[in-house]
Amino acid sequence: MSWRDLECEGYTGFELWNYVTDGSERIETIHDVFRFVFTPDRFIDHPHARNPETWDRLCSARRCVALGGVDAHQIGVRIGNRVPFRLMAYKRSFRYLHTHVLVDRAMTGNLESDREAIYSALLAGRAYVAMDALAPAGGFRFWADGNGAPLAMGAETSAAEARVLRAVLPRPARVRLLRDGTEIAAGDGVTELESRIDAPGAYRVEAFLDRHGRERTWILSNPIYLR
């Protein structure tokens, strides 16, 4: 039931990284099935390569917000009001991939007000995707300094209005700054990265950590659009 007409209009964004779907697409052997079910934190490395490639192409022409989704499916056996046996438990699955939403005020506990704040931030692209199972990603920041107030993730303006892009991470990582999908700056084992702006484009950040003997995607920012 695939749907590939991403050139159509009328949508704000898409799910860049689906924890279960992108993970299951890597399964090639019975051994992989057991690894995915019982130790998914050691199995899943990155979103499928076609996803960020497609996203960069879309963002070079128009805004497109990226989200991350767990797509959790708990499988269990219920006995009375308990489920003593379960595979891929919700409690475990929701520890992994998160969409961090940057709202402009603290949550109040009021459903209507808080929902509006979250939806507004998502609509504006003030969010980033993180595999928090690798390391907590709270505190990540990505912005542009220019002629006025700093431009946050999701902002769209003339390239003449911004001079420097900056990213700050909560722990050292390998970091890449991309413009329309092409790397223009990078750092290894750093908590900060900055780069001067010399051309228009959709700018975003990727961060990676080494875990279980290999490099794995940790953070994917939404772009800042400089046209």
Residue pairs with C-beta under 8 A, 6 or more apart in sequence:
6 14
6 54
6 58
12 63
12 64
12 65
12 122
12 123
13 64
13 65
13 66
13 67
13 122
13 125
14 55
14 64
14 65
14 66
14 67
15 66
15 67
15 68
15 69
16 47
16 51
16 52
16 55
16 66
16 67
16 68
16 129
16 220
17 47
17 51
17 66
17 68
17 69
17 97
17 129
17 217
17 220
18 47
18 68
18 69
18 71
19 40
19 44
19 68
19 69
19 70
19 71
19 72
19 93
19 96
19 97
20 70
20 71
20 72
20 73
21 71
22 44
22 46
22 47
22 48
22 51
23 36
23 40
23 43
23 44
24 36
25 48
26 32
26 36
26 43
26 44
27 33
27 36
32 43
35 42
35 43
36 43
36 44
37 87
37 88
40 88
40 93
40 96
41 96
41 133
42 212
44 96
44 131
44 216
45 214
45 215
45 216
45 217
46 216
46 217
47 217
47 220
52 181
52 220
53 181
55 64
55 66
56 178
56 180
56 181
56 202
56 204
57 181
58 64
59 180
59 202
59 204
59 223
59 225
60 180
60 181
60 201
60 202
63 125
63 154
63 156
63 225
65 122
65 123
65 125
65 127
65 154
65 222
66 127
66 129
66 220
66 222
67 99
67 122
67 127
67 129
68 97
68 98
68 99
68 129
68 130
68 220
69 97
69 99
70 93
70 94
70 96
70 97
72 88
72 90
72 93
72 94
73 88
74 83
74 86
74 87
74 88
74 89
74 90
74 93
75 86
75 87
75 88
76 83
76 85
76 86
76 87
76 89
77 83
77 84
77 85
77 86
95 132
95 133
96 131
96 132
96 133
97 129
97 130
97 131
97 132
97 133
98 129
98 130
98 132
98 137
99 127
99 128
99 129
100 127
100 128
100 129
100 130
100 137
100 138
100 140
101 118
101 121
101 122
101 126
101 127
102 121
102 126
102 127
102 128
102 152
102 153
103 117
103 118
103 120
103 121
103 126
104 117
104 120
104 121
105 117
107 114
107 117
108 114
121 127
124 154
125 153
125 154
125 155
125 222
125 223
126 152
126 153
126 154
126 222
127 153
127 154
127 222
128 137
128 140
128 142
128 153
128 219
128 220
128 221
128 222
129 219
129 220
130 137
130 140
130 218
130 219
130 220
131 137
131 216
131 217
131 218
131 219
134 209
134 211
134 216
134 218
135 170
135 171
135 209
135 218
136 170
137 170
137 218
137 219
138 170
139 168
139 169
139 170
140 167
140 168
140 169
140 170
140 207
140 219
140 221
141 166
141 167
141 168
142 152
142 153
142 165
142 166
142 167
142 168
142 204
142 205
142 221
142 224
143 150
143 151
143 152
143 153
143 165
143 166
143 224
144 150
144 151
144 155
144 162
144 163
144 164
144 165
144 166
144 197
144 203
144 224
144 226
145 151
145 162
145 163
145 164
145 166
146 157
146 161
146 162
146 163
146 164
147 161
147 162
147 163
148 161
151 157
151 161
151 162
151 224
152 224
153 221
153 222
153 223
153 224
154 222
154 223
154 224
154 225
155 224
155 225
156 224
156 225
156 226
156 227
157 225
157 226
157 227
158 226
158 227
159 197
159 199
159 200
159 201
159 226
159 227
161 226
162 197
162 224
162 226
163 196
163 197
164 194
164 195
164 196
164 197
165 177
165 194
165 195
165 196
165 197
165 203
165 224
166 192
166 193
166 194
167 175
167 177
167 192
167 193
167 194
167 205
167 221
168 191
168 192
169 175
169 190
169 191
169 192
169 207
169 219
170 191
171 191
172 189
172 190
172 191
173 189
173 190
173 191
173 207
173 208
173 209
173 218
173 219
174 186
174 187
174 188
174 189
174 207
174 208
174 209
174 215
175 186
175 187
175 188
175 190
175 193
175 205
175 206
175 207
175 208
176 183
176 185
176 186
176 205
176 206
176 207
176 208
177 183
177 184
177 185
177 186
177 193
177 195
177 203
177 204
177 205
178 184
178 203
178 204
178 205
178 206
179 199
179 201
179 202
179 203
180 201
180 202
184 195
185 193
185 194
185 195
186 193
187 193
193 205
197 203
197 226
200 226
200 227
201 226
202 223
202 224
202 225
202 226
203 223
203 224
203 225
203 226
204 220
204 221
204 222
204 223
204 224
205 219
205 220
205 221
206 217
206 219
206 220
206 221
207 217
207 218
207 219
208 215
208 216
208 217
208 218
209 215
209 216
209 218
210 216
